[in-house]
Amino acid sequence: MKIYTKKGDKGQTSLCSGEKVSKNCDRLHAYGSIDEASSFIGFALLMQKKHKTKKVLQDLQKDLFVLGSYVASPTLKSQKGLPKFPVTKINKLEKLIDKIEEKLPPLKNFILPGGSQGACALHMARTVVRRAERDCAKLAEKEKMFEPTLPYLNRLSDLLFVMARQANKGRDTLA
């Protein structure tokens, strides 16, 4: 099977529902940004030294793959057969954030993204997740969205922020 189909050469593509849309439509921007966020998390994963941190990032990529599938599937019919994406995933992110923050000094001011390579990569992933959140929020203003999308992306960017702070402390607070 060839990777190219030539079906999108005129700026159109098909959603999972079969509907043809412009490659510049809000839905494609939304799930394209989610895909980009996953790629940046993959890059951040490459920069990490701690096994538990790598495992968390791999799990986040899997979550984003499933979440992107829901965003790419605008109807309940087209979502049928997709892996489940329970709201408990949002709770899991919150628990991770709390666990990491317990071991970090309180944040007293804004911080500039930077520090170690691992922290920089996590900050880059965080900003792309924020863009994905904005793109999904824009889509949600016009169309019905898979409900966990926005809260999940919001918590994910918070998690990546505290993971970047953790990376700059040079220890794995996920243990």
C-alpha positions in Angstrom: 0.0 0.0 0.0 1.3 3.4 -0.9 1.4 6.2 1.7 0.2 8.8 -0.7 -3.3 8.8 -2.2 -3.4 12.1 -4.0 -6.9 12.6 -2.7 -5.9 15.7 -0.7 -4.0 17.5 -3.5 -6.7 20.1 -3.9 -6.8 21.1 -0.3 -9.7 18.8 0.8 -9.7 15.8 3.1 -12.2 13.4 4.6 -13.1 13.2 8.3 -13.6 9.9 10.0 -17.3 10.4 9.3 -16.7 10.5 5.6 -17.5 14.2 5.3 -15.2 16.1 3.0 -13.8 19.3 4.4 -11.1 21.9 3.7 -7.7 21.2 5.1 -8.0 24.6 6.6 -11.2 24.0 8.6 -11.2 24.4 12.4 -11.6 20.7 13.0 -8.4 19.9 11.1 -6.6 22.7 13.0 -7.8 21.2 16.3 -6.7 17.6 15.7 -3.6 18.7 13.8 -2.5 20.6 16.9 -3.2 17.6 19.1 -1.0 15.5 16.8 1.7 18.2 16.9 1.5 18.2 20.7 2.0 14.5 20.8 5.1 14.9 18.5 6.5 17.5 20.9 5.8 15.2 23.8 7.7 12.5 21.9 10.6 15.0 21.6 10.4 15.8 25.3 10.5 12.1 26.1 13.8 11.8 24.2 15.3 14.4 26.5 14.3 12.7 29.8 16.5 10.5 31.9 14.1 9.2 34.4 12.2 6.0 33.5 9.0 7.0 35.3 8.9 10.3 33.5 9.4 8.6 30.2 6.5 6.2 31.0 4.2 9.1 31.8 5.1 10.9 28.6 4.4 7.7 26.6 1.0 7.3 28.2 0.2 11.0 27.4 1.1 10.4 23.8 -1.3 7.4 23.7 -4.0 9.6 25.3 -3.5 12.3 22.7 -3.8 9.8 19.9 -7.2 8.6 21.2 -8.3 12.2 22.0 -7.3 13.3 18.5 -9.4 10.4 17.0 -12.4 11.8 18.8 -11.8 15.3 17.6 -11.4 13.9 14.0 -14.7 12.1 14.4 -17.5 14.7 14.5 -20.5 12.3 14.9 -21.4 9.7 17.4 -21.6 7.2 14.6 -18.0 8.0 13.5 -16.8 7.7 17.1 -18.3 4.2 17.4 -15.4 1.7 17.9 -12.9 4.2 19.1 -11.1 3.3 22.3 -12.7 4.6 25.5 -11.5 7.9 26.9 -12.9 8.1 30.4 -13.1 11.3 32.4 -11.0 9.6 35.0 -8.0 10.4 32.8 -8.4 14.0 33.8 -8.4 13.0 37.5 -5.2 11.0 36.9 -3.5 14.2 35.5 -4.6 16.2 38.5 -3.2 13.5 40.9 0.1 13.6 39.0 0.2 17.4 39.2 -0.5 17.3 42.9 2.2 14.6 43.5 4.9 16.6 41.7 3.9 19.9 43.3 4.1 18.5 46.8 7.9 18.1 46.3 8.5 21.4 44.5 9.0 24.8 46.2 5.9 27.0 46.1 5.7 29.1 42.9 5.9 32.7 43.9 6.3 34.4 40.6 6.2 33.7 36.8 9.1 31.7 35.5 10.7 31.9 32.1 10.7 28.6 30.1 14.2 27.2 30.1 16.8 25.4 32.2 17.8 21.9 31.3 17.3 20.4 27.9 14.6 18.1 29.4 12.8 21.1 30.9 13.0 23.1 27.7 11.5 20.2 25.7 8.6 19.9 28.3 8.0 23.7 28.0 7.8 23.4 24.2 5.4 20.6 24.5 3.3 22.6 27.0 3.0 25.6 24.6 1.9 23.3 21.8 -0.7 21.7 24.1 -1.9 25.2 24.9 -2.3 25.9 21.2 -4.2 22.6 20.7 -6.5 23.8 23.6 -7.1 27.1 21.9 -7.8 25.4 18.6 -10.3 23.0 20.2 -11.9 25.9 22.1 -12.4 27.7 18.8 -14.0 24.5 17.3 -16.2 24.0 20.4 -17.7 27.5 19.9 -19.1 26.3 16.6 -19.6 22.6 16.9 -20.2 20.0 19.5 -17.0 18.6 20.9 -16.0 15.4 22.7 -16.6 16.6 26.2 -13.3 15.6 27.9 -11.2 17.4 25.3 -10.8 20.8 26.7 -10.4 19.8 30.4 -7.9 17.1 29.5 -5.8 19.6 27.4 -6.0 22.2 30.1 -4.7 19.8 32.8 -2.1 18.3 30.4 -0.5 21.7 29.9 -0.4 22.2 33.7 1.2 18.8 34.1 3.9 19.6 31.5 4.6 22.8 33.4 5.2 21.1 36.7 7.2 18.4 35.0 9.4 21.0 33.5 9.9 22.5 36.9 10.7 19.1 38.3 13.2 18.4 35.4 15.0 21.6 36.4 15.3 20.3 40.0 17.1 17.2 38.6 15.0 14.6 40.3 12.2 12.3 39.5 9.3 13.3 41.7 7.1 10.7 40.1 8.7 7.9 42.1 
